[in-house]
Amino acid sequence: MSEKVSTEVKCSDCGKAATVPFKPTAGKPVYCRECLSKHRTKRTEPRSRVENRNQSLDNEKHAWSRRRESWK
């Protein structure tokens, strides 16, 4: 079983000490929990499987109509 890695780092924004569950990559910023929440983009509500399927079916229908028009 692999052991979890915890690394002490200094936050790239505020300078506070923080512990992260990974080995940081050189040159990439590392943030504490508070600063990370500021940098994250808002996630949208995940669509249901039915919505995803309907969306892909709609895209497929449009693709066929575009192909049909190019056959003329």
N, C-alpha and C positions, 0 to 999 in steps of 0.2 A: 504494500500500500504506500502511495506517495505521501510525503509530509507536506503540510501547507507551509508556504514561505511567508513570513511577515518581515517587512523591512521598515526601519525607521527612516523617515525622510523629512525634509523641510519643505513646506508648502511654497509653490512658486509664486503665489499671489500675496499671501499675508505673512509668510515666514514662520508660521507656527510649526512645531514639531507634530508629525502625524505618523501613524502606522498604516501601511498599505499591504494588502494581501498578495503582492506580486513583486517581482524584481523590476524596478524601473529601468526603462531604456534611456541610455545617454542621449541628451539633447532634447528630450520630450518633457514638457512640464508635468509636474505631479502636484495634485491639490489635496488639501485637507477636506473633510466631509462638507464643511460649510461652503468653501469656495467651489468645490466640485458641483454642488447644486446650482450655483450661479452660472456655471459654464455649460451645463447640460441644456440641450434643446428640449423644448416641450414635446412630449410624446403624444401622439394622437390616440384616440381610443382604437383598440384593435378591432378590425372588422370581423364579423362572424364568418364561418366557413361558407354559409349560404350566400352572403354578400360577395365574398371573394369569387365563388363559383359563378354567380350571376354576372359579375364584372368581366370575368374571363370569357364567358359565353357571348356577351355583348361585343367584346373586342374581336372575337372570332367571326361573328356575323359581319362586322364592318370590314374585316379583312377580306372575306369572301366577296362582298359587294365591290370592293375596290379591284379585286382580281378580275371579276366578271366584266367590269367596265373596260379594263385594259384588253380584254379578249376581242372587243368589238372592232 
